[in-house]
Amino acid sequence: MTVLREKVADILEVETKTIIANWLGRVDAEPDIISVQLTAEERCAHLPEVFRDIVTRLRNPLPIGTRALMSDGAHDHGCLRRDQGYTAAMMVEESRMLQVSIFEALQEHLIDVSSKSLLLDVMAIADEVDSQLAQAMTSYIAEANRDGQQIEPCLLSTSEPAHGKAETTSGGDIEQINTDSIRTFAPLLKSVR
């Protein structure tokens, strides 16, 4: 008897609301992020489109590492987060939490997932989320520069206050990143804490 396995895209489509709720729980537990007062709806507004983009990418795969399709939603998200008072580090942290929430959901459905393409799907998800973060960061930086607050090179820190004014963390650690390299370093920034 052959057991039919689900595709990762199908699981993400069915579990979108649950994954978003789990992501919001993680975000709500992060003091730096919740210092920006938003409703749950405001904080999560961009995620349904992110999930649609991920599912589309999984169903229409691109070679890993190629430039993902441009996302108007990612662009708008970067501008909106800037207007809401987010720091660059907060956006990176939210993106990291999204990947953790997605991968946790896949782990819970591991027995249901087709193992044939699982690793490629996980890489495509990470690539798409990182690409959307890079696009959001590009619009965030452009918005800041338009407002006259040049952030090139920008300082990214988990304790960086709104609109690019950096403070040191308790250990005095700050990472200086040239904004031209943001696309290249976006995956690495997720590990900076």
C-alpha positions, -999 to +999 in steps of 0.1 A: +000+000+000+014+034-010+011+062+014+005+096-003+027+123+011+018+160+013+038+187-004+054+214+017+035+241-002+002+223+007+011+222+044+021+258+045-011+268+028-032+249+053-012+259+083-007+296+075-029+309+103-014+286+129+022+296+118+013+333+119-002+328+154+030+310+166+051+337+150+031+364+168+036+346+201+074+347+196+073+383+186+052+393+216+078+377+238+106+399+224+108+431+245+127+451+218+101+444+191+070+449+213+084+483+224+068+494+191+031+494+200+011+478+172-021+457+172-018+420+162-034+429+129-009+457+122+020+435+132+009+405+110-006+424+081+022+415+057+024+378+065-005+364+043+012+379+012+046+364+024+030+330+026+014+334-008+048+342-022+065+313-005+038+289-017+041+303-052+079+299-051+075+263-039+051+254-067+072+272-093+107+266-082+137+288-091+172+275-089+184+281-053+205+312-050+190+330-080+173+363-075+138+358-063+110+376-080+104+412-068+077+415-042+056+447-039+045+434-005+081+432+007+089+467-005+058+481+012+065+462+044+100+478+046+085+513+042+057+506+067+080+492+093+102+523+090+071+545+095+060+524+125+094+530+142+110+496+137+148+493+136+166+473+110+176+448+137+139+444+147+130+435+111+158+410+109+147+394+142+111+392+129+123+374+098+143+350+118+113+342+140+092+336+108+117+310+096+117+293+130+079+292+130+077+278+095+103+251+102+086+242+134+053+236+116+071+215+090+087+195+118+053+189+133+042+175+099+074+157+091+056+123+089+032+138+064+058+154+042+072+140+010+109+135+018+117+135-019+120+173-021+120+183+016+155+197+017+151+216-015+118+231-002+134+241+031+162+259+011+136+276-011+117+288+019+148+302+035+159+318+002+125+334-003+122+347+033+158+361+030+150+377-004+119+393+010+139+406+040+165+421+016+138+438-004+121+451+027+155+464+040+162+481+007+129+501+009+135+507+046+169+523+039+156+542+009+128+556+031+153+567+058+175+583+032+145+601+017+138+615+052+173+629+053+186+603+078+215+588+058+222+553+071+250+543+048+269+527+063+241+518+088+246+505+123+226+474+132+222+464+168+195+447+187+192+477+209+192+502+180+164+528+186+140+538+159+152+556+127+188+545+127+203+561+158+225+533+172+233+526+208+256+499+221+243+468+237+253+460+273+284+443+260+292+472+237+287+452+205+276+469+173+278+454+138+286+480+111+272+469+077+275+488+044+240+490+030+253+480-005+260+446+011+227+442+029+215+416+003+247+396+008+247+397+046+210+394+053+213+356+061+242+364+084+224+392+102+199+368+115+225+352+137+237+386+151+223+390+186 
